[in-house]
Amino acid sequence: MNRKRITSVFSMSVLSLSLSGQLFAAEAGFSDLSGVAEQSKINSLKSEGLVKGVSASSFKPQSVLTNAQGIQLIAGGLQLSLAAVTFEAGKVPTANDLFPAVDDDAWYAEAFLNAHFNDLDIPKSIDPSAPMTKETYTHYLMQAAEKVGNLPLINIKPQPIADEDEISIQYQGSIQRALSRGIVQLDSDGEFDPKAEITRAEAAVMLYDTIEFLRNQPERPAPIPENLDSSEQPAE
């Protein structure tokens, strides 16, 4: 599988969202969010067409997020696409080519493709039906946000995490950046609970907060595509 060049594109419709000012009435959203903290954020995402429920009116907020649902939520919410990807010979690999457990006809197949080619490091062996952990979702969400928002590298002072020894090494940086950006918070004991299975409601709220964070960032030019000669570089 070859890629000629890949660029990142972040849809202006996402950057221009003012979700905090568009919290729609509950009757316009999901009907099963009563008692759910920050239900207005989830309904606002629905109103913007950035999340879908298990049906038009049901979100099942306390259900555990599966890997398929998590990838779909991130890819759909941050509008990841193949619009800026060019493939040699013009052939787009299928989701099953990249992830053997993903059926090309599955409702989430396109999301896996979009996530992969926007640099989310999803393992080839992923099981779409398995529960997604909090640390995994946080890692993928930060990778997607940094890609589409063209976020600069930042030096941060790592925040003490009481259960840091339970965090997978490859996810530590993403979690620290998510903490620094206010996307996630530690509990009252200073723990992150990385191996906990994240719920659909928790994941949706994190997505909302990520979009709000990106919307409030200064606009930056897209990065220069890979393998682009200096003579081809766009004018400032």
Stockholm file with secondary structure:
# STOCKHOLM 1.0

chainA/1-236         MNRKRITSVFSMSVLSLSLSGQLFAAEAGFSDLSGVAEQSKINSLKSEGLVKGVSASSFKPQSVLTNAQGIQLIAGGLQLSLAAVTFEAGKVPTANDLFPAVDDDAWYAEAFLNAHFNDLDIPKSIDPSAPMTKETYTHYLMQAAEKVGNLPLINIKPQPIADEDEISIQYQGSIQRALSRGIVQLDSDGEFDPKAEITRAEAAVMLYDTIEFLRNQPERPAPIPENLDSSEQPAE
#=GR chainA/1-236 SS CCEEEECCCCCHHHHTCCGGGCCCCGGGSCTTCTTCTTHHHHHHHHHTTSCCCSSSSCCCTTSBCBHHHHHHHHHHHTTCCSTTEEEGGGCCCCHHHHCTTSCTTSTTHHHHHHHHTTTCCCCTTCCTTSBCBHHHHHHHHHHHHHHHTTCCCCCCCCCCCTTGGGSCGGGHHHHHHHHHTTSSCCCTTSCCCTTSBCBHHHHHHHHHHHHHHHHTSCCCCCCCCTTCCGGGCCCC
#=GC SS_cons         CCEEEECCCCCHHHHTCCGGGCCCCGGGSCTTCTTCTTHHHHHHHHHTTSCCCSSSSCCCTTSBCBHHHHHHHHHHHTTCCSTTEEEGGGCCCCHHHHCTTSCTTSTTHHHHHHHHTTTCCCCTTCCTTSBCBHHHHHHHHHHHHHHHTTCCCCCCCCCCCTTGGGSCGGGHHHHHHHHHTTSSCCCTTSCCCTTSBCBHHHHHHHHHHHHHHHHTSCCCCCCCCTTCCGGGCCCC
//
